[in-house]
Amino acid sequence: MIDFNASRDPDAGTVRLMNEVNGVASAGKGRLEAFLGKWGSVCNQKFNAKSAQVACKQMGYDDGVMVGNVNENGVCQAYNNKDYCGDESSQISYTDIECKGSESKLLKCGANKDTKGCSHTQDVIVECDGDGDATGNS
């Protein structure tokens, strides 16, 4: 018998936003995470404004912006005077995501899973506009 109510892992590349206490963000602002076997943050190397727009649209928002600059360290530590950086023991899922803006999902932009050159001080922070679902369920 199939249990249709059983929880299942999200699809690879599903994205969500996390708040400063590592809970799912209630508003469209927070640390961007992607699912790759387990949830992990996205490194800001090569991440651009178009990448933020694609990530936000993937979650059902109208638009979005990246907070800080590409390869900038420490943005997640000072966002809204709070520390949004991922825990050092947690996974960093992707880096080198550079979108053109026409992609429907962040991973259609291309991504690198080799995140050895990244640290959680480079976690991507985005602010999304409109109504969407920051939980990764959209």
A tleap script that builds the chain and sets N, CA, C and O, in Angstrom:
source leaprc.protein.ff14SB
mol = sequence {
  NMET ILE ASP PHE ASN ALA SER ARG ASP PRO
  ASP ALA GLY THR VAL ARG LEU MET ASN GLU
  VAL ASN GLY VAL ALA SER ALA GLY LYS GLY
  ARG LEU GLU ALA PHE LEU GLY LYS TRP GLY
  SER VAL CYS ASN GLN LYS PHE ASN ALA LYS
  SER ALA GLN VAL ALA CYS LYS GLN MET GLY
  TYR ASP ASP GLY VAL MET VAL GLY ASN VAL
  ASN GLU ASN GLY VAL CYS GLN ALA TYR ASN
  ASN LYS ASP TYR CYS GLY ASP GLU SER SER
  GLN ILE SER TYR THR ASP ILE GLU CYS LYS
  GLY SER GLU SER LYS LEU LEU LYS CYS GLY
  ALA ASN LYS ASP THR LYS GLY CYS SER HIE
  THR GLN ASP VAL ILE VAL GLU CYS ASP GLY
  ASP GLY ASP ALA THR GLY ASN CSER
}
set mol.1.N position { 0.834 -1.170 0.000 }
set mol.1.CA position { 0.000 0.000 0.000 }
set mol.1.C position { 0.887 1.245 0.000 }
set mol.1.O position { 1.855 1.321 0.756 }
set mol.2.N position { 0.565 2.190 -0.825 }
set mol.2.CA position { 1.343 3.423 -0.938 }
set mol.2.C position { 0.804 4.442 0.058 }
set mol.2.O position { -0.403 4.663 0.159 }
set mol.3.N position { 1.734 5.061 0.796 }
set mol.3.CA position { 1.356 6.106 1.736 }
set mol.3.C position { 1.521 7.456 1.048 }
set mol.3.O position { 2.634 7.972 0.942 }
set mol.4.N position { 0.426 8.021 0.586 }
set mol.4.CA position { 0.484 9.285 -0.144 }
set mol.4.C position { 0.757 10.473 0.783 }
set mol.4.O position { 1.047 11.572 0.311 }
set mol.5.N position { 0.666 10.262 2.073 }
set mol.5.CA position { 0.938 11.334 3.025 }
set mol.5.C position { 2.382 11.312 3.523 }
set mol.5.O position { 2.783 12.192 4.284 }
set mol.6.N position { 3.157 10.333 3.110 }
set mol.6.CA position { 4.546 10.256 3.558 }
set mol.6.C position { 5.337 11.434 3.005 }
set mol.6.O position { 5.170 11.838 1.854 }
set mol.7.N position { 6.193 11.966 3.849 }
set mol.7.CA position { 7.021 13.082 3.369 }
set mol.7.C position { 8.125 12.526 2.476 }
set mol.7.O position { 8.564 11.387 2.632 }
set mol.8.N position { 8.553 13.351 1.549 }
set mol.8.CA position { 9.637 12.944 0.656 }
set mol.8.C position { 10.586 14.114 0.515 }
set mol.8.O position { 10.225 15.266 0.757 }
set mol.9.N position { 11.800 13.798 0.120 }
set mol.9.CA position { 12.778 14.850 -0.094 }
set mol.9.C position { 12.375 15.707 -1.277 }
set mol.9.O position { 11.745 15.224 -2.218 }
set mol.10.N position { 12.737 16.975 -1.230 }
set mol.10.CA position { 12.479 17.828 -2.399 }
set mol.10.C position { 13.337 17.397 -3.581 }
set mol.10.O position { 14.309 16.660 -3.416 }
set mol.11.N position { 12.980 17.850 -4.744 }
set mol.11.CA position { 13.779 17.578 -5.930 }
set mol.11.C position { 15.110 18.316 -5.830 }
set mol.11.O position { 15.190 19.386 -5.227 }
set mol.12.N position { 16.152 17.740 -6.424 }
set mol.12.CA position { 17.453 18.417 -6.463 }
set mol.12.C position { 17.282 19.773 -7.136 }
set mol.12.O position { 16.623 19.886 -8.170 }
set mol.13.N position { 17.876 20.788 -6.547 }
set mol.13.CA position { 17.790 22.126 -7.106 }
set mol.13.C position { 16.648 22.956 -6.563 }
set mol.13.O position { 16.536 24.137 -6.893 }
set mol.14.N position { 15.779 22.358 -5.721 }
set mol.14.CA position { 14.736 23.132 -5.068 }
set mol.14.C position { 15.411 24.183 -4.192 }
set mol.14.O position { 16.440 23.902 -3.577 }
set mol.15.N position { 14.854 25.376 -4.128 }
set mol.15.CA position { 15.464 26.450 -3.342 }
set mol.15.C position { 14.514 26.939 -2.252 }
set mol.15.O position { 13.294 26.811 -2.359 }
set mol.16.N position { 15.109 27.501 -1.203 }
set mol.16.CA position { 14.348 28.081 -0.105 }
set mol.16.C position { 15.175 29.202 0.520 }
set mol.16.O position { 16.356 29.365 0.215 }
set mol.17.N position { 14.530 29.972 1.401 }
set mol.17.CA position { 15.206 31.045 2.122 }
set mol.17.C position { 15.179 30.749 3.614 }
set mol.17.O position { 14.165 30.311 4.158 }
set mol.18.N position { 16.311 30.996 4.266 }
set mol.18.CA position { 16.429 30.756 5.700 }
set mol.18.C position { 16.657 32.065 6.443 }
set mol.18.O position { 17.310 32.974 5.930 }
set mol.19.N position { 16.113 32.155 7.657 }
set mol.19.CA position { 16.294 33.360 8.462 }
set mol.19.C position { 17.542 33.251 9.333 }
set mol.19.O position { 18.321 32.307 9.202 }
set mol.20.N position { 17.722 34.214 10.212 }
set mol.20.CA position { 18.951 34.291 11.009 }
set mol.20.C position { 19.051 33.222 12.093 }
set mol.20.O position { 20.132 33.025 12.648 }
set mol.21.N position { 17.980 32.538 12.406 }
set mol.21.CA position { 18.042 31.479 13.415 }
set mol.21.C position { 17.894 30.100 12.759 }
set mol.21.O position { 17.511 29.128 13.410 }
set mol.22.N position { 18.201 30.036 11.471 }
set mol.22.CA position { 18.174 28.801 10.689 }
set mol.22.C position { 16.786 28.180 10.578 }
set mol.22.O position { 16.643 26.966 10.438 }
set mol.23.N position { 15.771 29.034 10.644 }
set mol.23.CA position { 14.415 28.600 10.349 }
set mol.23.C position { 14.037 29.114 8.965 }
set mol.23.O position { 14.691 30.013 8.437 }
set mol.24.N position { 13.003 28.557 8.385 }
set mol.24.CA position { 12.564 29.021 7.068 }
set mol.24.C position { 12.068 30.455 7.203 }
set mol.24.O position { 11.295 30.770 8.107 }
set mol.25.N position { 12.514 31.316 6.303 }
set mol.25.CA position { 12.160 32.732 6.357 }
set mol.25.C position { 10.663 32.914 6.145 }
set mol.25.O position { 10.075 32.278 5.270 }
set mol.26.N position { 10.042 33.785 6.948 }
set mol.26.CA position { 8.617 34.037 6.796 }
set mol.26.C position { 8.360 35.100 5.736 }
set mol.26.O position { 7.294 35.123 5.121 }
set mol.27.N position { 9.319 35.965 5.526 }
set mol.27.CA position { 9.233 36.966 4.457 }
set mol.27.C position { 10.189 36.534 3.355 }
set mol.27.O position { 10.930 35.566 3.524 }
set mol.28.N position { 10.183 37.221 2.259 }
set mol.28.CA position { 11.030 36.845 1.130 }
set mol.28.C position { 12.456 37.345 1.245 }
set mol.28.O position { 13.032 37.810 0.262 }
set mol.29.N position { 13.030 37.254 2.429 }
set mol.29.CA position { 14.393 37.725 2.660 }
set mol.29.C position { 15.160 36.686 3.449 }
set mol.29.O position { 14.654 36.152 4.436 }
set mol.30.N position { 16.386 36.392 3.017 }
set mol.30.CA position { 17.186 35.466 3.804 }
set mol.30.C position { 18.298 34.813 3.024 }
set mol.30.O position { 18.584 35.170 1.881 }
set mol.31.N position { 18.923 33.837 3.675 }
set mol.31.CA position { 20.015 33.065 3.073 }
set mol.31.C position { 19.428 32.065 2.090 }
set mol.31.O position { 18.523 31.305 2.433 }
set mol.32.N position { 19.941 32.069 0.882 }
set mol.32.CA position { 19.463 31.158 -0.154 }
set mol.32.C position { 20.068 29.782 0.057 }
set mol.32.O position { 21.281 29.640 0.212 }
set mol.33.N position { 19.211 28.771 0.062 }
set mol.33.CA position { 19.659 27.388 0.150 }
set mol.33.C position { 19.082 26.596 -1.016 }
set mol.33.O position { 18.004 26.904 -1.526 }
set mol.34.N position { 19.818 25.577 -1.422 }
set mol.34.CA position { 19.375 24.675 -2.481 }
set mol.34.C position { 19.498 23.239 -1.984 }
set mol.34.O position { 20.355 22.934 -1.155 }
set mol.35.N position { 18.645 22.365 -2.490 }
set mol.35.CA position { 18.650 20.971 -2.068 }
set mol.35.C position { 19.514 20.146 -3.005 }
set mol.35.O position { 19.301 20.130 -4.218 }
set mol.36.N position { 20.494 19.460 -2.427 }
set mol.36.CA position { 21.360 18.532 -3.156 }
set mol.36.C position { 21.597 17.338 -2.239 }
set mol.36.O position { 22.671 17.210 -1.651 }
set mol.37.N position { 20.601 16.466 -2.115 }
set mol.37.CA position { 20.682 15.357 -1.166 }
set mol.37.C position { 20.316 15.801 0.236 }
set mol.37.O position { 19.683 15.058 0.986 }
set mol.38.N position { 20.710 16.995 0.582 }
set mol.38.CA position { 20.280 17.684 1.802 }
set mol.38.C position { 20.389 19.173 1.530 }
set mol.38.O position { 21.016 19.594 0.558 }
set mol.39.N position { 19.774 19.966 2.394 }
set mol.39.CA position { 19.787 21.410 2.192 }
set mol.39.C position { 21.177 21.967 2.460 }
set mol.39.O position { 21.870 21.529 3.379 }
set mol.40.N position { 21.571 22.934 1.650 }
set mol.40.CA position { 22.841 23.626 1.848 }
set mol.40.C position { 22.779 25.004 1.232 }
set mol.40.O position { 21.956 25.274 0.357 }
set mol.41.N position { 23.655 25.873 1.698 }
set mol.41.CA position { 23.658 27.251 1.209 }
set mol.41.C position { 24.249 27.327 -0.191 }
set mol.41.O position { 24.808 26.358 -0.705 }
set mol.42.N position { 24.111 28.496 -0.790 }
set mol.42.CA position { 24.662 28.779 -2.115 }
set mol.42.C position { 25.770 29.803 -1.933 }
set mol.42.O position { 25.566 30.842 -1.304 }
set mol.43.N position { 26.944 29.508 -2.484 }
set mol.43.CA position { 28.105 30.394 -2.396 }
set mol.43.C position { 27.954 31.534 -3.402 }
set mol.43.O position { 27.427 31.334 -4.497 }
set mol.44.N position { 28.415 32.725 -3.032 }
set mol.44.CA position { 28.205 33.890 -3.885 }
set mol.44.C position { 29.216 34.049 -5.027 }
set mol.44.O position { 29.166 35.046 -5.747 }
set mol.45.N position { 30.129 33.094 -5.207 }
set mol.45.CA position { 31.065 33.202 -6.322 }
set mol.45.C position { 30.301 33.142 -7.644 }
set mol.45.O position { 29.589 32.174 -7.908 }
set mol.46.N position { 30.445 34.152 -8.455 }
set mol.46.CA position { 29.802 34.333 -9.762 }
set mol.46.C position { 28.290 34.597 -9.682 }
set mol.46.O position { 27.671 34.887 -10.706 }
set mol.47.N position { 27.697 34.504 -8.513 }
set mol.47.CA position { 26.259 34.752 -8.365 }
set mol.47.C position { 26.000 36.210 -8.714 }
set mol.47.O position { 26.707 37.098 -8.238 }
set mol.48.N position { 24.984 36.464 -9.550 }
set mol.48.CA position { 24.752 37.830 -10.020 }
set mol.48.C position { 23.290 38.243 -9.799 }
set mol.48.O position { 22.484 37.471 -9.279 }
set mol.49.N position { 22.973 39.457 -10.199 }
set mol.49.CA position { 21.616 39.987 -10.007 }
set mol.49.C position { 20.582 39.124 -10.715 }
set mol.49.O position { 19.496 38.901 -10.179 }
set mol.50.N position { 20.899 38.638 -11.906 }
set mol.50.CA position { 19.964 37.782 -12.650 }
set mol.50.C position { 19.736 36.466 -11.911 }
set mol.50.O position { 18.633 35.919 -11.942 }
set mol.51.N position { 20.778 35.956 -11.245 }
set mol.51.CA position { 20.643 34.718 -10.464 }
set mol.51.C position { 19.651 34.905 -9.328 }
set mol.51.O position { 18.842 34.020 -9.049 }
set mol.52.N position { 19.716 36.071 -8.668 }
set mol.52.CA position { 18.768 36.371 -7.584 }
set mol.52.C position { 17.345 36.425 -8.121 }
set mol.52.O position { 16.421 35.924 -7.481 }
set mol.53.N position { 17.163 37.030 -9.289 }
set mol.53.CA position { 15.832 37.109 -9.897 }
set mol.53.C position { 15.295 35.717 -10.201 }
set mol.53.O position { 14.134 35.423 -9.915 }
set mol.54.N position { 16.129 34.862 -10.778 }
set mol.54.CA position { 15.703 33.501 -11.120 }
set mol.54.C position { 15.340 32.726 -9.857 }
set mol.54.O position { 14.317 32.042 -9.831 }
set mol.55.N position { 16.160 32.821 -8.808 }
set mol.55.CA position { 15.890 32.105 -7.555 }
set mol.55.C position { 14.562 32.550 -6.964 }
set mol.55.O position { 13.756 31.718 -6.548 }
set mol.56.N position { 14.331 33.849 -6.924 }
set mol.56.CA position { 13.078 34.360 -6.358 }
set mol.56.C position { 11.876 33.939 -7.197 }
set mol.56.O position { 10.845 33.548 -6.651 }
set mol.57.N position { 11.999 34.016 -8.498 }
set mol.57.CA position { 10.897 33.607 -9.372 }
set mol.57.C position { 10.611 32.114 -9.235 }
set mol.57.O position { 9.459 31.691 -9.329 }
set mol.58.N position { 11.663 31.309 -9.012 }
set mol.58.CA position { 11.470 29.876 -8.814 }
set mol.58.C position { 10.606 29.609 -7.578 }
set mol.58.O position { 9.882 28.615 -7.529 }
set mol.59.N position { 10.683 30.492 -6.586 }
set mol.59.CA position { 9.880 30.347 -5.373 }
set mol.59.C position { 8.528 31.045 -5.492 }
set mol.59.O position { 7.775 31.102 -4.520 }
set mol.60.N position { 8.213 31.578 -6.677 }
set mol.60.CA position { 6.916 32.192 -6.912 }
set mol.60.C position { 6.861 33.695 -6.681 }
set mol.60.O position { 5.791 34.294 -6.786 }
set mol.61.N position { 7.993 34.312 -6.369 }
set mol.61.CA position { 8.016 35.768 -6.176 }
set mol.61.C position { 8.077 36.461 -7.535 }
set mol.61.O position { 8.370 35.832 -8.552 }
set mol.62.N position { 7.799 37.760 -7.539 }
set mol.62.CA position { 7.809 38.544 -8.775 }
set mol.62.C position { 9.226 38.873 -9.238 }
set mol.62.O position { 9.507 38.896 -10.436 }
set mol.63.N position { 10.113 39.126 -8.281 }
set mol.63.CA position { 11.466 39.590 -8.609 }
set mol.63.C position { 12.323 39.440 -7.366 }
set mol.63.O position { 11.832 39.047 -6.308 }
set mol.64.N position { 13.593 39.751 -7.494 }
set mol.64.CA position { 14.471 39.686 -6.338 }
set mol.64.C position { 15.824 40.296 -6.618 }
set mol.64.O position { 16.219 40.477 -7.770 }
set mol.65.N position { 16.531 40.609 -5.540 }
set mol.65.CA position { 17.872 41.173 -5.649 }
set mol.65.C position { 18.812 40.430 -4.705 }
set mol.65.O position { 18.402 39.891 -3.677 }
set mol.66.N position { 20.071 40.421 -5.087 }
set mol.66.CA position { 21.117 39.884 -4.233 }
set mol.66.C position { 21.575 41.002 -3.294 }
set mol.66.O position { 21.739 42.145 -3.722 }
set mol.67.N position { 21.778 40.681 -2.043 }
set mol.67.CA position { 22.305 41.637 -1.081 }
set mol.67.C position { 23.825 41.496 -1.085 }
set mol.67.O position { 24.350 40.393 -0.933 }
set mol.68.N position { 24.523 42.606 -1.258 }
set mol.68.CA position { 25.980 42.549 -1.318 }
set mol.68.C position { 26.460 42.352 -2.746 }
set mol.68.O position { 25.700 42.531 -3.698 }
set mol.69.N position { 27.719 41.985 -2.885 }
set mol.69.CA position { 28.345 41.850 -4.197 }
set mol.69.C position { 28.916 40.455 -4.403 }
set mol.69.O position { 29.142 39.723 -3.440 }
set mol.70.N position { 29.147 40.089 -5.651 }
set mol.70.CA position { 29.756 38.815 -5.995 }
set mol.70.C position { 31.101 38.701 -5.273 }
set mol.70.O position { 31.890 39.646 -5.263 }
set mol.71.N position { 31.353 37.552 -4.679 }
set mol.71.CA position { 32.602 37.217 -3.981 }
set mol.71.C position { 32.848 38.051 -2.730 }
set mol.71.O position { 33.924 37.955 -2.139 }
set mol.72.N position { 31.894 38.856 -2.314 }
set mol.72.CA position { 32.069 39.663 -1.105 }
set mol.72.C position { 31.911 38.775 0.126 }
set mol.72.O position { 30.972 37.982 0.208 }
set mol.73.N position { 32.817 38.906 1.070 }
set mol.73.CA position { 32.744 38.133 2.313 }
set mol.73.C position { 31.975 38.902 3.376 }
set mol.73.O position { 32.046 40.129 3.433 }
set mol.74.N position { 31.245 38.185 4.213 }
set mol.74.CA position { 30.662 38.757 5.408 }
set mol.74.C position { 29.317 39.426 5.266 }
set mol.74.O position { 28.776 39.909 6.261 }
set mol.75.N position { 28.746 39.478 4.059 }
set mol.75.CA position { 27.443 40.116 3.896 }
set mol.75.C position { 26.413 39.426 4.783 }
set mol.75.O position { 25.592 40.091 5.414 }
set mol.76.N position { 26.451 38.112 4.833 }
set mol.76.CA position { 25.457 37.380 5.619 }
set mol.76.C position { 25.625 37.619 7.116 }
set mol.76.O position { 24.687 37.395 7.881 }
set mol.77.N position { 26.796 38.068 7.548 }
set mol.77.CA position { 27.027 38.316 8.968 }
set mol.77.C position { 26.388 39.614 9.437 }
set mol.77.O position { 26.106 39.765 10.626 }
set mol.78.N position { 26.157 40.542 8.539 }
set mol.78.CA position { 25.676 41.867 8.938 }
set mol.78.C position { 24.325 42.239 8.338 }
set mol.78.O position { 23.861 43.365 8.518 }
set mol.79.N position { 23.692 41.320 7.634 }
set mol.79.CA position { 22.416 41.624 6.988 }
set mol.79.C position { 21.370 41.945 8.048 }
set mol.79.O position { 21.130 41.141 8.949 }
set mol.80.N position { 20.751 43.112 7.944 }
set mol.80.CA position { 19.741 43.566 8.918 }
set mol.80.C position { 20.254 43.490 10.358 }
set mol.80.O position { 19.485 43.255 11.290 }
set mol.81.N position { 21.567 43.693 10.528 }
set mol.81.CA position { 22.216 43.637 11.845 }
set mol.81.C position { 22.079 42.278 12.525 }
set mol.81.O position { 22.089 42.185 13.752 }
set mol.82.N position { 21.954 41.232 11.722 }
set mol.82.CA position { 21.847 39.864 12.236 }
set mol.82.C position { 22.765 38.966 11.423 }
set mol.82.O position { 23.186 39.331 10.325 }
set mol.83.N position { 23.072 37.805 11.955 }
set mol.83.CA position { 23.954 36.854 11.271 }
set mol.83.C position { 23.117 35.798 10.556 }
set mol.83.O position { 22.511 34.936 11.193 }
set mol.84.N position { 23.089 35.873 9.234 }
set mol.84.CA position { 22.341 34.921 8.411 }
set mol.84.C position { 23.228 33.814 7.847 }
set mol.84.O position { 22.736 32.935 7.138 }
set mol.85.N position { 24.522 33.841 8.148 }
set mol.85.CA position { 25.439 32.838 7.600 }
set mol.85.C position { 25.045 31.443 8.085 }
set mol.85.O position { 24.553 31.266 9.199 }
set mol.86.N position { 25.274 30.471 7.224 }
set mol.86.CA position { 25.017 29.093 7.607 }
set mol.86.C position { 26.005 28.628 8.659 }
set mol.86.O position { 27.104 29.169 8.776 }
set mol.87.N position { 25.609 27.625 9.419 }
set mol.87.CA position { 26.477 27.023 10.419 }
set mol.87.C position { 27.678 26.384 9.723 }
set mol.87.O position { 27.525 25.748 8.680 }
set mol.88.N position { 28.852 26.550 10.287 }
set mol.88.CA position { 30.076 26.040 9.652 }
set mol.88.C position { 30.048 24.534 9.419 }
set mol.88.O position { 30.771 24.034 8.557 }
set mol.89.N position { 29.238 23.811 10.160 }
set mol.89.CA position { 29.161 22.361 9.968 }
set mol.89.C position { 28.153 21.974 8.888 }
set mol.89.O position { 28.050 20.802 8.526 }
set mol.90.N position { 27.410 22.956 8.373 }
set mol.90.CA position { 26.389 22.642 7.369 }
set mol.90.C position { 26.967 22.663 5.955 }
set mol.90.O position { 28.044 23.207 5.711 }
set mol.91.N position { 26.241 22.073 5.058 }
set mol.91.CA position { 26.667 21.913 3.669 }
set mol.91.C position { 26.555 23.214 2.877 }
set mol.91.O position { 25.643 24.011 3.099 }
set mol.92.N position { 27.483 23.418 1.959 }
set mol.92.CA position { 27.347 24.427 0.910 }
set mol.92.C position { 27.070 23.630 -0.358 }
set mol.92.O position { 27.907 22.835 -0.785 }
set mol.93.N position { 25.911 23.834 -0.958 }
set mol.93.CA position { 25.478 22.978 -2.069 }
set mol.93.C position { 26.081 23.359 -3.415 }
set mol.93.O position { 26.536 22.492 -4.161 }
set mol.94.N position { 26.085 24.655 -3.730 }
set mol.94.CA position { 26.480 25.071 -5.072 }
set mol.94.C position { 27.280 26.358 -5.049 }
set mol.94.O position { 27.194 27.152 -4.113 }
set mol.95.N position { 28.057 26.544 -6.102 }
set mol.95.CA position { 28.767 27.792 -6.354 }
set mol.95.C position { 28.765 28.046 -7.861 }
set mol.95.O position { 28.276 27.225 -8.638 }
set mol.96.N position { 29.300 29.156 -8.252 }
set mol.96.CA position { 29.451 29.509 -9.675 }
set mol.96.C position { 28.127 29.504 -10.437 }
set mol.96.O position { 28.079 29.106 -11.601 }
set mol.97.N position { 27.061 29.943 -9.784 }
set mol.97.CA position { 25.770 30.063 -10.458 }
set mol.97.C position { 25.704 31.451 -11.074 }
set mol.97.O position { 25.766 32.464 -10.378 }
set mol.98.N position { 25.577 31.473 -12.383 }
set mol.98.CA position { 25.561 32.743 -13.110 }
set mol.98.C position { 24.460 32.680 -14.161 }
set mol.98.O position { 24.627 32.068 -15.216 }
set mol.99.N position { 23.334 33.319 -13.862 }
set mol.99.CA position { 22.157 33.240 -14.729 }
set mol.99.C position { 22.112 34.383 -15.739 }
set mol.99.O position { 22.737 35.430 -15.567 }
set mol.100.N position { 21.341 34.135 -16.801 }
set mol.100.CA position { 21.074 35.173 -17.807 }
set mol.100.C position { 19.764 35.887 -17.516 }
set mol.100.O position { 19.540 37.001 -17.988 }
set mol.101.N position { 18.895 35.243 -16.737 }
set mol.101.CA position { 17.623 35.832 -16.358 }
set mol.101.C position { 16.420 35.183 -17.002 }
set mol.101.O position { 15.298 35.400 -16.544 }
set mol.102.N position { 16.606 34.403 -18.039 }
set mol.102.CA position { 15.497 33.760 -18.728 }
set mol.102.C position { 15.224 32.343 -18.209 }
set mol.102.O position { 14.233 31.726 -18.598 }
set mol.103.N position { 16.085 31.830 -17.343 }
set mol.103.CA position { 15.949 30.467 -16.849 }
set mol.103.C position { 14.764 30.349 -15.890 }
set mol.103.O position { 14.445 31.297 -15.173 }
set mol.104.N position { 14.110 29.177 -15.880 }
set mol.104.CA position { 12.963 28.959 -15.000 }
set mol.104.C position { 13.377 28.466 -13.620 }
set mol.104.O position { 12.622 28.606 -12.657 }
set mol.105.N position { 14.561 27.897 -13.520 }
set mol.105.CA position { 15.078 27.380 -12.253 }
set mol.105.C position { 16.558 27.733 -12.136 }
set mol.105.O position { 17.264 27.861 -13.136 }
set mol.106.N position { 17.001 27.883 -10.913 }
set mol.106.CA position { 18.376 28.288 -10.653 }
set mol.106.C position { 19.384 27.322 -11.267 }
set mol.106.O position { 20.393 27.758 -11.820 }
set mol.107.N position { 19.126 26.025 -11.179 }
set mol.107.CA position { 20.101 25.061 -11.693 }
set mol.107.C position { 20.147 24.996 -13.209 }
set mol.107.O position { 21.071 24.403 -13.767 }
set mol.108.N position { 19.174 25.590 -13.890 }
set mol.108.CA position { 19.240 25.670 -15.349 }
set mol.108.C position { 20.267 26.708 -15.777 }
set mol.108.O position { 20.612 26.796 -16.955 }
set mol.109.N position { 20.751 27.485 -14.833 }
set mol.109.CA position { 21.791 28.487 -15.106 }
set mol.109.C position { 23.161 27.825 -15.191 }
set mol.109.O position { 24.114 28.418 -15.696 }
set mol.110.N position { 23.254 26.632 -14.709 }
set mol.110.CA position { 24.545 25.979 -14.568 }
set mol.110.C position { 25.059 26.237 -13.165 }
set mol.110.O position { 24.853 27.316 -12.610 }
set mol.111.N position { 25.713 25.268 -12.603 }
set mol.111.CA position { 26.218 25.397 -11.239 }
set mol.111.C position { 27.374 24.431 -11.047 }
set mol.111.O position { 27.517 23.452 -11.779 }
set mol.112.N position { 28.179 24.719 -10.068 }
set mol.112.CA position { 29.313 23.883 -9.728 }
set mol.112.C position { 29.076 23.310 -8.335 }
set mol.112.O position { 28.747 24.053 -7.410 }
set mol.113.N position { 29.236 22.017 -8.177 }
set mol.113.CA position { 29.073 21.375 -6.870 }
set mol.113.C position { 30.371 21.356 -6.082 }
set mol.113.O position { 30.362 21.010 -4.901 }
set mol.114.N position { 31.497 21.720 -6.706 }
set mol.114.CA position { 32.787 21.750 -6.023 }
set mol.114.C position { 32.900 23.079 -5.275 }
set mol.114.O position { 33.294 24.096 -5.845 }
set mol.115.N position { 32.553 23.052 -4.010 }
set mol.115.CA position { 32.474 24.280 -3.217 }
set mol.115.C position { 33.656 24.429 -2.256 }
set mol.115.O position { 33.565 25.165 -1.274 }
set mol.116.N position { 34.751 23.743 -2.529 }
set mol.116.CA position { 35.912 23.794 -1.613 }
set mol.116.C position { 36.442 25.206 -1.405 }
set mol.116.O position { 36.984 25.508 -0.342 }
set mol.117.N position { 36.295 26.072 -2.396 }
set mol.117.CA position { 36.790 27.441 -2.286 }
set mol.117.C position { 35.822 28.391 -1.602 }
set mol.117.O position { 36.069 29.596 -1.560 }
set mol.118.N position { 34.734 27.876 -1.071 }
set mol.118.CA position { 33.705 28.714 -0.447 }
set mol.118.C position { 33.678 28.519 1.063 }
set mol.118.O position { 34.052 27.465 1.579 }
set mol.119.N position { 33.235 29.542 1.745 }
set mol.119.CA position { 32.968 29.439 3.180 }
set mol.119.C position { 31.582 30.046 3.428 }
set mol.119.O position { 31.008 30.690 2.551 }
set mol.120.N position { 31.069 29.832 4.613 }
set mol.120.CA position { 29.728 30.352 4.906 }
set mol.120.C position { 29.692 31.874 5.006 }
set mol.120.O position { 28.606 32.453 5.027 }
set mol.121.N position { 30.831 32.533 5.067 }
set mol.121.CA position { 30.825 33.997 5.021 }
set mol.121.C position { 30.475 34.486 3.621 }
set mol.121.O position { 30.261 35.681 3.417 }
set mol.122.N position { 30.413 33.565 2.648 }
set mol.122.CA position { 30.042 33.892 1.272 }
set mol.122.C position { 28.638 33.401 0.921 }
set mol.122.O position { 28.281 33.349 -0.256 }
set mol.123.N position { 27.851 33.047 1.911 }
set mol.123.CA position { 26.486 32.593 1.649 }
set mol.123.C position { 25.683 33.712 0.984 }
set mol.123.O position { 25.759 34.872 1.390 }
set mol.124.N position { 24.917 33.348 -0.036 }
set mol.124.CA position { 24.094 34.307 -0.769 }
set mol.124.C position { 22.892 34.718 0.082 }
set mol.124.O position { 22.213 33.880 0.675 }
set mol.125.N position { 22.649 36.032 0.126 }
set mol.125.CA position { 21.466 36.594 0.764 }
set mol.125.C position { 20.651 37.268 -0.337 }
set mol.125.O position { 21.188 38.046 -1.124 }
set mol.126.N position { 19.346 36.964 -0.390 }
set mol.126.CA position { 18.481 37.601 -1.379 }
set mol.126.C position { 17.261 38.209 -0.707 }
set mol.126.O position { 16.829 37.779 0.363 }
set mol.127.N position { 16.723 39.217 -1.367 }
set mol.127.CA position { 15.454 39.822 -0.979 }
set mol.127.C position { 14.522 39.678 -2.171 }
set mol.127.O position { 14.800 40.186 -3.257 }
set mol.128.N position { 13.420 38.986 -1.956 }
set mol.128.CA position { 12.446 38.746 -3.021 }
set mol.128.C position { 11.238 39.664 -2.847 }
set mol.128.O position { 10.845 39.988 -1.727 }
set mol.129.N position { 10.658 40.077 -3.973 }
set mol.129.CA position { 9.498 40.970 -3.978 }
set mol.129.C position { 8.252 40.222 -4.409 }
set mol.129.O position { 8.309 39.323 -5.248 }
set mol.130.N position { 7.123 40.605 -3.825 }
set mol.130.CA position { 5.845 40.011 -4.195 }
set mol.130.C position { 5.475 38.890 -3.247 }
set mol.130.O position { 6.037 38.764 -2.159 }
set mol.131.N position { 4.529 38.083 -3.670 }
set mol.131.CA position { 4.064 36.949 -2.867 }
set mol.131.C position { 4.662 35.677 -3.427 }
set mol.131.O position { 4.510 35.379 -4.612 }
set mol.132.N position { 5.337 34.932 -2.581 }
set mol.132.CA position { 5.930 33.672 -2.984 }
set mol.132.C position { 5.970 32.717 -1.809 }
set mol.132.O position { 5.334 32.954 -0.782 }
set mol.133.N position { 6.712 31.648 -1.960 }
set mol.133.CA position { 6.830 30.624 -0.928 }
set mol.133.C position { 8.295 30.367 -0.638 }
set mol.133.O position { 8.975 29.694 -1.413 }
set mol.134.N position { 8.789 30.896 0.472 }
set mol.134.CA position { 10.205 30.765 0.835 }
set mol.134.C position { 10.563 29.398 1.388 }
set mol.134.O position { 11.727 29.146 1.701 }
set mol.135.N position { 9.577 28.503 1.515 }
set mol.135.CA position { 9.822 27.213 2.164 }
set mol.135.C position { 10.447 26.162 1.251 }
set mol.135.O position { 10.923 25.135 1.736 }
set mol.136.N position { 10.455 26.395 -0.039 }
set mol.136.CA position { 10.936 25.369 -0.955 }
set mol.136.C position { 9.846 24.445 -1.426 }
set mol.136.O position { 10.125 23.449 -2.093 }
set mol.137.N position { 8.609 24.751 -1.094 }
set mol.137.CA position { 7.475 23.887 -1.466 }
set mol.137.C position { 6.739 24.383 -2.704 }
set mol.137.O position { 5.756 23.771 -3.125 }
set mol.138.N position { 7.204 25.486 -3.293 }
set mol.138.CA position { 6.445 26.030 -4.430 }
set mol.138.C position { 6.793 25.325 -5.714 }
set mol.138.O position { 6.249 25.656 -6.768 }
savepdb mol mol.pdb
quit
